[in-house]
Amino acid sequence: MLGTLLCALFFHRMKQHRDIVIIGAGAAGLMCGIMTARECLAMGLDARITLLDGAKKIGAKILVAGGGRCNVTHHKVLPKDYAGASRNAIKKVLKAFSEHDTMRFFEELGVELKQEDTGKMFPVTDSAQTVLSALIDECDRLGVMIRNPWRVGTVKRYADRFEIESSDDRNEPILADRVVLATGGMALPRTGSDGAGYRFAKFIGHSTTERIFPSLVPLVVDERSSWIRELSGISARVNLQVHSGTGKRLASFTNEMLCTHFGLSGPGVLDISRWYLDAKDNDPEVSLVINWIDDVSGEVFDQELQGLGKRTVAGFLRERLPERLARALCEQAGIDPSSPGHALTREHRKALVQLVTQCAILIERDRGFTFAEVTAGGVPLSEVATSTMMSRACDDLWLIGEILDVDGRIGGFNFQWAWASGTVAGRSIARSLVDADSNQA
Ligand SMILES: Cc1cc2nc3c(=O)[nH]c(=O)nc-3n(C[C@H](O)[C@H](O)[C@H](O)COP(=O)(O)OP(=O)(O)OC[C@H]3O[C@@H](n4cnc5c(N)ncnc54)[C@H](O)[C@@H]3O)c2cc1C
């Protein structure tokens, strides 16, 4: 009797053909497609899963990530590596699919990963294509359809279904029972992530944060700090801090920094950029401060300078910094680099200590979304249930990945967010089909 009932329920489910449409086949969308399909298969549910993407070639961001090597995750992922939404809420999503789950997932797909000294995880092939191909192959294996280029123009909610219209007249509208917004943010808009998803979300009843701005973005220095541009090509491990107008330390990162023809770049600058830009919006007096010898305090450096004796200042600085940089710092402090330490006046010494350990750089602007790796701001995470990623504003809708107000620092954290939120949504979509079936039964 029980067997017959279970059988009837199984066939009932098989008959209930559902259309699940995921808009955006980036990291989050691909992961969501795979996880939804796997769960549906495991539960004996019949679902047609379609990924729609406006790009001619999908996975552009996966391919450019990590300099073409794709830093898929970090060996240790913590909520404090993220900004935007509340860290508690972020933690819930990350816990449901951890960095270890990501490593296992890719290994099962045949993508072996390696850990670098920085803690970043890369495919052993050092090729992002390995990661993208594995995801696409898994979609194929599971029967997840990828339709591209299929740029979505509008998403409308009717009583029990969604209608998705293309911005291209040649594509017929698509009806869907479940919809996932995985359209990303606005970083690197030429890849197709241009903020259209915010429009869809708002139309359906969501909001976006007051500010949506580039994160992990290079910074253009002001004319008054243009000496930095002369150092183009020089990189150094530095400590970068954001100070409020009153001198309070708001953020601090120690990492490599690269001086360029426009200003500052490199991982340290990308990481601090988010905090600088955020603070600058509220406080025009905010400053970016560099300690060129990150582990040495001003006091210690001052004492070292006082003990130089006959050694030249430039010679001393060269032990720690590239020669061109050492010379530039001396020049900025008004010191002849070849002068011996004992000849330094107190004023010159203080000026050098300030420049080396507390060098305030005036920033004109950031380089915008075109050069940003990620978007700060978006749809508030509080507008989805973090146990499912399901919208609180609209039934049968899920939001995942960068469209949400969550951004990570450099190191694989943004992909980890995409994999985790995509997985949570995928599992929840399958469960929602079971729930709908049992309500009907
Ligand atoms: C240069 C660069 C390097 C990076 N390196 C790393 C790294 O090494 N490690 C890391 O963790 N993170 C990295 N990131 C960040 C990471 O790539 C993103 O956070 C992540 O890809 C976001 O995934 P997503 O699926 O949410 O969005 P996206 O990857 O942006 O995908 C969104 C998809 O939606 C599609 N789409 C948008 N609008 C529409 C529409 N209207 N109709 C149809 N399709 C649409 C887009 O074409 C796109 O394919 C990097 C980013 C950049 C720009």
The ligand as an ORCA input file, in Angstrom:
! r2SCAN-3c Opt
* xyz 0 1
  C      38.768     41.226    -13.871
  C      38.088     40.464    -12.775
  C      38.802     39.496    -12.083
  C      38.192     38.806    -11.025
  N      38.896     37.836    -10.367
  C      38.320     37.150     -9.371
  C      38.993     36.072     -8.733
  O      40.086     35.680     -9.142
  N      38.372     35.458     -7.681
  C      37.124     35.828     -7.241
  O      36.629     35.254     -6.277
  N      36.449     36.800     -7.874
  C      36.992     37.451     -8.925
  N      36.284     38.415     -9.579
  C      34.896     38.682     -9.145
  C      33.979     37.565     -9.683
  O      34.265     37.370    -11.042
  C      32.500     37.959     -9.527
  O      32.230     38.345     -8.202
  C      31.608     36.802     -9.912
  O      31.876     36.424    -11.243
  C      30.133     37.193     -9.782
  O      29.371     36.126    -10.276
  P      27.854     36.341    -10.694
  O      27.445     35.072    -11.342
  O      27.075     36.854     -9.557
  O      27.872     37.517    -11.766
  P      28.576     37.583    -13.193
  O      29.765     36.742    -13.262
  O      28.725     39.042    -13.469
  O      27.508     36.935    -14.171
  C      26.300     37.570    -14.509
  C      25.843     37.049    -15.844
  O      24.555     37.606    -16.103
  C      24.469     37.955    -17.462
  N      23.457     39.003    -17.590
  C      23.434     40.218    -17.015
  N      22.336     40.896    -17.401
  C      21.654     40.062    -18.234
  C      20.431     40.192    -18.964
  N      19.693     41.306    -18.927
  N      20.023     39.137    -19.730
  C      20.765     37.993    -19.784
  N      21.926     37.833    -19.130
  C      22.359     38.856    -18.354
  C      25.869     38.442    -17.826
  O      26.094     38.330    -19.206
  C      26.739     37.495    -16.997
  O      27.129     36.373    -17.730
  C      36.842     39.091    -10.655
  C      36.131     40.031    -11.398
  C      36.729     40.710    -12.437
  C      35.924     41.727    -13.207
*
